[in-house]
């Protein structure tokens, strides 16, 4: 990024972690993040541990990238970055990956400085 330590001190990056529960719908808005993310990591939680997930940045357009399984690019997983959070899809073909009904997921949202 080419930032000096003084710049990071004056303008620290914005980071928010949280969880959400899938609802099984075609889309689900996750709100309460407090900002519009520019990068996002999501992880499926099983017994408190993560089981892979997805990463998306604003530069990736409609795609999110799997963090495992050869890092495939997928659509319909992380749909959009919204003013107060993000929207996940039903993960066509991988229904348990980001919005399975009753399943808990964790996220790390970041905003550029």
Helices and strands as residue ranges (DSSP letters): H 5-10, E 14-21, E 27-31, E 39-46, E 49-57, G 58-60, E 64-66, G 69-71, E 73-74, E 78-82, E 85-89, E 104-111
